[in-house]
Amino acid sequence: MEHHNWPKWAVETIEIKRPNPEWIEAGRTEVKELLHHLSPFGVKDVEHVGSTSIRDLPAKPVLDVMAMIPSFADLEEISEKLAKDQWHYVPTELDNRPWRRFFIKVENEKRVAHLHLMLEGEPRWEEQRLFRDRLNENPSLKEEYAELKKHLAEQFPDDREAYSEGKASFIQRVLGEEK
C-alpha cells in the first residue's frame, strides 16, 4: 500500500518508551473529556485500556481509550464533534476491524491517543478490561509482556499490523488463564 501522501502520524515508527506514571492521569483526563463529548450519543462507559493503563509497563506513549455506544448510526456527527479536538476517524476499510470504529488523536503530528468505539455487547470490551487488570495484578506477566513488546518493536518498527499480530498469542494466553 502506498504511504507517500499519508500524514506523518499515520506511518510513524513504533517506539516503546519507559513507563511514565503520568499516563494513568492522562488516561483519566481523556476518559472524562470523551465521556463529556460522547454522552449525547448514548455513551455511558469510557475506559482507559492498553499498555498505558498498566502501571510500570513500557509502552508506546499513546493512550488507548474505549467507549461503549448503542449504535454507530451517528458516526458522522461524532466524527465532526471529535475532529474539533484533533481526533481523526480511520475508515473501517482502512482499519480492517469491523467490530469497532477507530479514531486517532494527533498533536504535533504525532499520535497521542486511540479511541476504540464499540457497540454495547461487544466481547472485546470485557477482554480489554480483563487483560489490563490481569497485567496490573501480575508482575511476571507484565515483565513478559514488556519484553515481548520491546522485541516486536525492534523487529517491526514500521509495521503496526505485524507488531500487533506478534502480541496476539500472548494476549490470548493471558485472557485464557483462570483467575
Secondary structure, DSSP 8 states (H G I E B T S, - for coil): ---TTS-GGGS-----B---THHHHHHHHHHHHHHHHHGGGT--EEEEESGGGSTT--B-S-EEEEEEES-STTHHHHHHHHHTTTEEEE-HHHH--TTEEEEEEEETTEEEEEEEEEETT-HHHHHHHHHHHHHHH-HHHHHHHHHHHHHHHHH-TT-HHHHHHHHHHHHHHHHHS--
